[in-house]
Amino acid sequence: MRKITYLLALVAAMVSTGVQADSETEGNLYMGVGIGSLALDNDRVPGVPTSSPSHSSKTGRLIIGYRFNDLWSVDASFGTDVSDNVDTDVFAVNGYRFFARDNWRPYLSAGFSSFSIDSAPDDDTQQVQAGFGISGDLNRNLELRAGYQVLFTINDESFQDNNVYAALAWHFRKPEAVVVSQPAPEPESVPVEKEIVDTFELLVLFDFDKSIVKSVYEPQFEEIVRVLKESPDITMTIEGHTDWIGTEKYNQGLSERRADAVKQMFVAEHGIEPERIATEGYGEARPVADNATSAGRRRNRRAISVVLRPRIVTE
């Protein structure tokens, strides 16, 4: 009964505070795997120094969780000993409070766990735990997390355990929306002939410090390629941009590499003549969003392709 009470209290607290926190990202499910060194209290198994590194239980874990926003997440995990040191099964629920919105951010954790330990007089115990760690986004979906927790039993016996762990989690996030602009209709006026320019834009977003074009943008490339092949006389300019992390000199080079990467997609993958495509890098000089937030920096890590097609119309 106590196990259910602690579990429900933890989940309710995380939901009520997490969903109210100020954030720039939508919630998402995540799944992952982890490995930990669980140093059990030496009094758990008589005669076995279970807290020493050589005798600690090395647990592998499966994790499923939900990230409410940039600041809060909660997950449940099941682990089992994979080292044959101390045969231990672990079920745990943890909540996490993150303290930054950068790629690497510290956090505090708290939760509830249940241990099943063979060869121990108290072979089934429940614990509350608290700890700290650091989390990093390796890319948009993959998170690396490492931390430490201290655990206290809530049974009649008083044990203190320690856990050092690392985990990889895959976040099921929606693809970032990409908008392709189309020319606005011209207002009706007195019929006259004049030259106008059609513009077709391709927007490519990049991961932090990367110049790799993701396959999710291929439909946009196909649309621009169709326009280029229908009108062999038109040209295109590709602009590369970065966020403000790093020096101006480094970001200038990175923006040029991003523009060149988009150009190579048109040339190598779609057969567009390279002389029809110009590139320009602007570094961090032309942000379109607030660089002080992670969401804003993601929008600023971009490359834009502008296709120009002059034509004569009668209005």
NORSUL-V937322 format. One record per residue. N is the residue number from 1. RES is the residue in one small letter. PHI is phi in whole degrees, 0 to 359 (999 if undefined). OMEGA is omega in degrees with one decimal (* if undefined). NEAR is the number of other C-alpha atoms within 8 Angstrom. Layout:
BEGIN
n=<N N>
res=<RES RES>
phi=<PHI PHI>
omega=<OMEGA OMEGA>
near=<NEAR NEAR>
END
This chain:
BEGIN
n=<1 2 3 4 5 6 7 8 9 10 11 12 13 14 15 16 17 18 19 20 21 22 23 24 25 26 27 28 29 30 31 32 33 34 35 36 37 38 39 40 41 42 43 44 45 46 47 48 49 50 51 52 53 54 55 56 57 58 59 60 61 62 63 64 65 66 67 68 69 70 71 72 73 74 75 76 77 78 79 80 81 82 83 84 85 86 87 88 89 90 91 92 93 94 95 96 97 98 99 100 101 102 103 104 105 106 107 108 109 110 111 112 113 114 115 116 117 118 119 120 121 122 123 124 125 126 127 128 129 130 131 132 133 134 135 136 137 138 139 140 141 142 143 144 145 146 147 148 149 150 151 152 153 154 155 156 157 158 159 160 161 162 163 164 165 166 167 168 169 170 171 172 173 174 175 176 177 178 179 180 181 182 183 184 185 186 187 188 189 190 191 192 193 194 195 196 197 198 199 200 201 202 203 204 205 206 207 208 209 210 211 212 213 214 215 216 217 218 219 220 221 222 223 224 225 226 227 228 229 230 231 232 233 234 235 236 237 238 239 240 241 242 243 244 245 246 247 248 249 250 251 252 253 254 255 256 257 258 259 260 261 262 263 264 265 266 267 268 269 270 271 272 273 274 275 276 277 278 279 280 281 282 283 284 285 286 287 288 289 290 291 292 293 294 295 296 297 298 299 300 301 302 303 304 305 306 307 308 309 310 311 312 313 314 315>
res=<m r k i t y l l a l v a a m v s t g v q a d s e t e g n l y m g v g i g s l a l d n d r v p g v p t s s p s h s s k t g r l i i g y r f n d l w s v d a s f g t d v s d n v d t d v f a v n g y r f f a r d n w r p y l s a g f s s f s i d s a p d d d t q q v q a g f g i s g d l n r n l e l r a g y q v l f t i n d e s f q d n n v y a a l a w h f r k p e a v v v s q p a p e p e s v p v e k e i v d t f e l l v l f d f d k s i v k s v y e p q f e e i v r v l k e s p d i t m t i e g h t d w i g t e k y n q g l s e r r a d a v k q m f v a e h g i e p e r i a t e g y g e a r p v a d n a t s a g r r r n r r a i s v v l r p r i v t e>
phi=<999 297 300 294 298 295 297 295 296 294 299 297 295 293 294 293 272 294 286 268 289 290 204 245 239 281 288 203 284 214 227 196 230 215 224 215 249 263 272 282 305 297 275 289 243 305 84 240 284 292 270 283 304 286 245 292 280 268 254 261 227 253 232 224 206 223 259 289 190 294 252 223 208 216 211 239 218 235 228 215 294 244 244 65 283 226 290 232 250 229 242 218 235 227 248 228 243 269 238 198 244 275 296 240 212 285 208 248 227 205 179 226 214 228 251 240 238 293 71 257 303 261 274 219 231 241 227 251 218 212 189 212 181 223 235 222 271 286 203 299 250 258 244 252 227 221 193 225 223 251 236 236 290 245 274 295 283 253 239 239 243 227 224 247 212 218 210 243 230 257 264 272 265 288 299 294 291 238 252 259 280 238 299 286 296 284 292 293 205 295 300 218 266 203 267 235 236 278 240 232 251 244 244 243 257 241 289 303 61 236 230 266 275 279 292 297 269 303 303 293 300 298 293 293 299 300 295 296 284 289 230 296 270 270 236 213 240 248 253 252 220 225 275 265 285 106 283 298 296 295 294 298 295 296 295 293 294 293 297 295 296 293 300 296 298 293 283 281 267 235 73 279 296 297 290 273 237 257 234 211 255 246 58 261 284 233 291 249 211 287 290 281 241 295 296 294 295 299 292 280 276 215 226 239 251 245 262 250 226 286 205 262 231 249 249>
omega=<178.9 180.0 -179.8 -179.4 179.6 -179.1 -179.3 179.4 -179.9 -179.4 -179.9 179.6 -179.2 -179.3 -174.9 179.5 -175.4 -175.4 179.2 -175.3 176.3 -176.5 -179.8 -177.5 175.9 177.6 178.7 171.6 171.0 176.6 -178.0 176.7 -179.3 175.2 -178.4 173.5 -174.3 -179.9 -178.0 175.9 -177.4 -179.8 -177.7 -179.3 -176.1 176.1 -179.3 179.5 -171.1 178.9 -179.3 -179.1 -177.2 -179.0 -179.1 -179.9 177.0 -172.3 168.0 -173.0 167.6 -170.8 169.1 -175.7 178.8 176.2 -176.9 -175.8 -178.8 -169.2 -170.7 170.4 177.6 177.8 174.7 -178.5 172.1 -179.1 177.4 -179.0 179.0 -175.3 -175.9 175.3 175.6 -175.6 -172.8 169.7 -173.8 166.7 -176.6 170.2 -177.5 170.4 -174.8 173.9 -178.7 -172.9 174.2 177.2 177.9 179.7 176.4 -174.0 175.4 177.7 168.3 179.7 175.6 -179.3 -174.9 177.4 177.0 -179.8 167.4 -170.7 174.7 176.4 178.4 176.4 173.1 -171.1 178.3 -177.0 176.8 -175.4 161.7 -175.4 175.6 -178.7 -179.4 179.5 178.2 -178.4 179.2 175.6 177.7 169.8 -174.7 -174.0 -170.8 -179.6 172.1 -177.6 176.8 -176.7 180.0 175.5 169.2 -172.8 179.8 -179.6 175.5 173.3 178.8 177.2 -179.2 177.5 172.9 180.0 179.4 -178.2 172.0 -170.4 171.0 -176.8 171.4 -177.9 176.7 -178.1 -178.8 -178.4 175.6 174.8 177.7 -179.6 178.2 -176.9 174.4 -177.2 177.1 -179.2 178.6 179.0 178.5 178.3 177.9 -179.2 177.2 -177.2 173.0 175.1 174.5 179.5 174.6 -177.9 172.5 176.9 175.9 -175.3 171.3 -178.9 178.9 176.3 -174.8 170.5 -178.4 176.7 -178.5 175.5 -179.4 -179.8 -176.8 -177.2 -178.6 -178.6 -177.5 177.7 177.1 178.3 -178.0 179.5 179.5 179.0 178.4 179.2 -179.1 -177.7 175.7 -177.4 -175.2 -176.4 -177.0 -178.2 -175.5 173.5 179.5 179.9 177.0 -177.5 177.5 167.8 -173.0 178.9 -177.0 179.6 179.0 -179.7 179.8 -178.9 176.3 178.0 179.6 179.1 177.6 177.8 178.2 177.3 179.2 -180.0 177.9 178.3 -178.7 175.0 178.5 -175.2 -172.8 -174.5 -173.2 172.0 177.0 -178.4 -175.6 -179.0 177.6 -173.9 173.5 178.3 179.2 176.4 -179.2 178.5 -179.5 -169.0 -174.5 178.8 174.2 -179.5 -175.6 179.6 180.0 179.6 179.6 178.2 178.5 179.3 177.1 179.7 -178.3 177.5 -167.4 167.8 -177.9 174.9 179.5 178.9 -178.7 178.9 177.9 176.2 178.8 -179.4 174.9 -179.2 *>
near=<4 5 7 7 8 9 11 8 8 12 10 8 8 12 8 8 8 12 9 6 9 4 7 7 7 6 8 10 11 12 11 11 11 12 11 11 12 13 14 12 10 10 6 11 11 7 4 7 8 15 12 8 8 4 12 14 17 12 14 12 11 11 13 11 11 11 12 12 14 11 14 15 14 13 11 11 12 11 11 11 14 8 8 7 9 12 10 12 11 12 11 11 12 12 14 12 10 12 8 9 11 7 8 10 12 11 12 11 13 11 13 14 12 11 13 10 12 8 6 9 6 7 10 8 11 12 13 12 12 11 11 11 12 11 12 10 11 9 8 7 10 11 13 12 11 11 11 11 12 11 12 11 12 10 8 4 6 8 9 10 12 11 12 11 11 11 11 11 12 10 11 8 8 4 4 4 4 6 5 9 6 7 7 4 4 4 4 5 5 5 6 7 8 8 8 8 8 10 10 13 12 12 11 10 11 13 11 7 6 8 10 8 10 7 5 5 9 8 7 9 10 8 8 12 11 8 8 11 7 6 8 6 4 11 10 11 11 15 13 17 19 16 13 10 5 6 7 9 7 8 15 13 10 14 16 15 11 15 16 9 11 11 12 9 9 12 11 8 7 8 7 10 7 7 5 9 11 8 12 10 13 13 17 12 6 7 11 7 8 8 11 6 9 10 8 12 15 13 10 14 13 14 16 12 12 11 13 11 10 9 8 8 9 7 9>
END
